[in-house]
Structures are given as C-alpha cells and as structure tokens.
Amino acid sequence: MQKSRVRIQRPLGFLGSDPGLLPLRLVVKLGVNIDHVATLRQARRGIEPEPVTAALLAELAGADWITIHLREDRRHIQDRDVDRLKEVLQIGLDFEMSVAPDIVKKALATRPHFATLVPERREEITTEGGLDVLGQKEIIKEVLETLKGAGIEVSLFVDPDPEVIQASAELGADAVELHTGTYANALKKEDIQKELTRLTNAARQAAQLGLHVFAGHGLNYRNVIPIARIPEMEALNIGHSIISRSIFVGIERAVREMIQLIR
C-alpha cells in the first residue's frame, strides 16, 4: 500500500514562512560556506587566513547566512571558529554536523540558527552523498528531536530520492538540502538533464510535504542557474566555488556575482 503524503505544518522560525505559503517565484537565498578558508589556514596550522573575517566580508556582500561544517576530525573549522562566528555574525549561522555525540553537544552549546545533518566519513575529501535517512532513522530522529527541543531548526542533507524525502518529512525535519553533486559532476547533456529533473521533482515533493527546500554541493558560476530556477528552491549553500573565485577577485565580489546569478 502506498503511503499517504500528508502535508505537514511546520512552526515558523529562522527559516521563515511555511513553505505552503511561499510565493510562486522565490528570491533564492545564498548561504556561503567558509570551510575552505579554514582549510587553507590549517594547511600550516597557523592563524591566517581568518575564517571569521571571510564570513564578515561575505555578510557585507549580501550573503543570507554563513555555513560551516565542524567535522569530527577538525580538519578545517575549529571549535573557536564556531564560537566566534556565533558571537559576531549579524546574519544566520548554518551548522553542518554529523550525529556524533560530541558534535551534537557542541551544537547545543552554540545554538546556531539552524543545523544541517550531513553524512561524514573520515577518509573522504568532501561530503560524497546524502544522509542515509532510511538506514539510520533511529539515530537521526533522536538527534533531530534533541536539537529541535533546544530551539534549533534542522535540515537534512539528502539525495533527491522520493523515499528519502518522504522519510525526512516523517522524521520531523524542518528542511531538506538536496545533494547536487551528481548533477554538478555530470558531463553529458542527457545526464545533466536527468539529474536536473530528479532535483526538480524532489524539490516539488519536499515543498508539498511542508519542508523548506535548499540545495548544495558542487554548484559553481557555470551550473548554478538551472538549480536556482527550480520553482520551489529557497536557498543554495555554496562554498568551494566562491572561495576559489575570491582568490582572484576578492570575497565580496565573488559573493555578489553569485547572488546576481541566482536571483
């Protein structure tokens, strides 16, 4: 028997209006991920470049929030970065995190504007796919309820799969961030279109279920426009491409150029 897809009403918080009440054409928000500023600093275990400075410049350029991933191995963002960002930012802080107990504890102590649960493997260079929502329902539900109990809204970083989207809504997530890595890595036109269709369908389904809809991973100045034009798309999280471009044009210009593309 097919499960009924009942639209779930979400309480209003940092993430804004109930998705069911949003206008047909959204002004897409931009979250700027500054992890790779910290990656460069940690290459020499030094004090520069300073991620907080990068975040403040991105804020001045018009970013809607700053995204950071505090990994269990602390390969780039450090605990002190989290604390300082929460203290000085005038825009939102998106705290990407695994379900590891020490990371959950840090999130509860920091109280970011919202948290994004992501998969994490120590041997990977970067996040390689969506959260295993179907296989880890119990632990995800436990962490999700803990965070929401502390007043932290929660997004799940997921593949654009109908079963995963449905499960995310049933677990009580406030939002899903659709993994765009397969789309970004596709080379053939037919493969790109196939992935764009999957993402479009997933965004529609998520919005119908009352979830906020974000996307991210591998998006850059060449491939971002089709994703930004998905009708239900509310926000994009982009880091590596913006930080890479900022080496040549400065972070403020890099952020402004991305905002011009997605809006």
Buried (B, 14 or more C-beta within 10 A) or exposed (E): EEEEEEBBEBEEEBBEEBBEEBEEEBEBBBBBBBBBBBBBBBEEEEEEBBBBEBBBBBBEBBBBBBBBBBBEEEBBBBEEBBBBBBEEBEBBBBBBBBBBEEBBEBBBEBBBBBBBBBBBEEEEEEBEBBBBBBEBEEEBBEBBEBBBEEEBBBBBBBBBBEEBBBBBBBBBBBBBBBBBBBBBEBEEEEEBEBBBEBBBBBBBBBBBBBBBBBBBBBBBBEBBEBBBEBBBBBBBBBBBBBBEBBEEEEBBBBBBBBBEBBE
